[in-house]
């Protein structure tokens, strides 16, 4: 549970507050300025867009999988963020023959404007939670394509379509962190898919049909992540 969520449970209003070690740095910033100068004495960044535009709203915390905290003790501080994630969608499994599937594609997808996915896209986002609320800092969409078609059974053919394991990275800078404690966390979400995308499904009798995303059962959750690293580094203002 996060630092700020705990304060909500206690009935306390969110406000600017640092941990003790950060408070000391914040109040004694000017007299300790030389001590705070680290290896990165000059730091510049170019990123576009500076604020992601493709998503509005708040994150689904059930999809959060990494969390770090840093304290900003100066209004000119910036935070460098690095996320590396290894992930893999769950395989499609169909109780049907390849020939049946091919025939079904030809007969059921004959109309225009319908798409059968050959890859599963995932959108990763880095968020900042601080005294002023939750803000989206950066996002990236990546895709995992079909890796193979596996035949798992002979008498009753069972097909499994596994996906490739993918490593996705995000390098971003929070150019305007709040004073005090800043919590950064990452989320994983399914999509986006092209308009009209449908997904194969099959009954025990081997009858193939195609359904929209909402009926497909296709999901991406933190369970699809095998490893990750999220780091946050406070960068002092340039001289």
Secondary structure, DSSP 8 states (H G I E B T S, - for coil): --HHHHHHHTT--------HHHHHHHHTTTTTHHHH--S-SS-----SSSS--S--S---GGGEEEEEEEEE-STT-EEEEEEEEEE----EEESS-HHHHHHHHHHHS-STT-EE-SEEEEEEEEEEEETTEEEEEEEEEEEEEB---EE--STT--EEE-B--EEEEEEEEETT--SEEEEEEEEEEE----TTEEEEEE-TT--EEEEEHHHH-----GGGEEEEEEEEEEE----
